[in-house]
Amino acid sequence: MTRRPYLTLVIILLLVAFAAWVDLSQQIIISNPFNGKALVDKNVPIQLGLDLRGGLQVLLEADLPASATVSSTDLSTTQQILMNRANALA
């Protein structure tokens, strides 16, 4: 009964080591132990996410007729609504 937690810990550590190896290596080669042929041979370059590439910028433009007038309060209200929606999950 006392060996089971250690076995679980060893399995977790092996899985973490395997995940770190897959994540940190750019060339992944897994060989067949019986004949030595490569089962998996992939070149996997690291791709940076938006937060590491500089983020994301969105520019919204209103498509209004030329005769329409927009007040500064309308713009402030629209800005506040968009900021609330964009930052709702933050």
C-alpha positions as CSV (number, residue, x, y, z in Angstrom):
1,M,0.0,0.0,0.0
2,T,2.9,2.4,0.7
3,R,4.5,1.6,-2.7
4,R,1.6,2.9,-4.7
5,P,2.2,6.7,-4.0
6,Y,5.8,6.3,-5.0
7,L,4.9,4.5,-8.2
8,T,2.4,7.3,-9.1
9,L,5.1,9.9,-8.4
10,V,7.6,8.1,-10.6
11,I,5.0,7.9,-13.4
12,I,4.2,11.6,-13.1
13,L,7.9,12.5,-13.1
14,L,8.5,10.4,-16.2
15,L,5.5,12.1,-18.0
16,V,6.8,15.6,-17.0
17,A,10.3,14.7,-18.3
18,F,8.9,13.4,-21.6
19,A,6.7,16.5,-22.0
20,A,9.7,18.8,-21.3
21,W,11.8,16.8,-23.9
22,V,9.1,17.2,-26.5
23,D,8.6,20.9,-25.7
24,L,12.3,21.9,-25.7
25,S,13.6,19.8,-28.6
26,Q,13.3,21.1,-32.1
27,Q,14.1,17.8,-33.8
28,I,12.0,14.9,-32.5
29,I,13.2,11.4,-33.4
30,I,11.6,8.3,-31.9
31,S,13.2,5.0,-33.0
32,N,11.7,1.5,-33.1
33,P,13.7,-0.5,-30.5
34,F,13.3,-3.7,-32.5
35,N,14.7,-2.7,-35.9
36,G,16.2,0.8,-35.3
37,K,14.0,2.5,-37.9
38,A,12.6,5.9,-37.1
39,L,9.0,5.8,-36.1
40,V,8.8,9.6,-35.8
41,D,11.2,12.1,-37.3
42,K,9.9,15.6,-37.2
43,N,11.4,19.1,-37.3
44,V,9.3,21.2,-35.0
45,P,10.3,24.8,-34.8
46,I,9.2,26.9,-31.8
47,Q,6.4,29.3,-32.7
48,L,6.0,32.4,-30.5
49,G,2.5,33.3,-29.4
50,L,0.9,36.7,-29.7
51,D,2.2,37.8,-26.3
52,L,5.8,37.1,-27.2
53,R,5.5,38.4,-30.8
54,G,4.4,41.9,-29.7
55,G,0.7,41.4,-29.0
56,L,-2.3,42.3,-31.1
57,Q,-3.7,45.6,-32.2
58,V,-7.2,46.1,-33.6
59,L,-8.4,49.2,-35.4
60,L,-12.1,49.6,-35.8
61,E,-13.6,52.1,-38.2
62,A,-17.2,53.1,-38.3
63,D,-18.9,53.0,-41.7
64,L,-21.2,56.0,-41.5
65,P,-22.9,58.0,-44.2
66,A,-21.3,61.4,-45.0
67,S,-24.2,63.3,-43.6
68,A,-24.1,61.6,-40.1
69,T,-22.6,63.5,-37.2
70,V,-21.0,61.8,-34.2
71,S,-20.7,63.6,-30.8
72,S,-17.8,63.1,-28.4
73,T,-20.2,61.5,-25.9
74,D,-21.1,58.9,-28.5
75,L,-17.4,58.1,-29.1
76,S,-16.8,57.9,-25.3
77,T,-19.7,55.5,-24.8
78,T,-18.6,53.4,-27.7
79,Q,-15.0,53.3,-26.4
80,Q,-16.2,52.2,-23.0
81,I,-18.4,49.5,-24.4
82,L,-15.6,48.1,-26.5
83,M,-13.1,48.2,-23.6
84,N,-15.6,46.4,-21.3
85,R,-16.1,43.7,-23.9
86,A,-12.4,43.3,-24.7
87,N,-11.4,43.2,-21.1
88,A,-14.3,41.0,-19.8
89,L,-12.1,37.9,-19.4
90,A,-9.1,39.7,-18.0
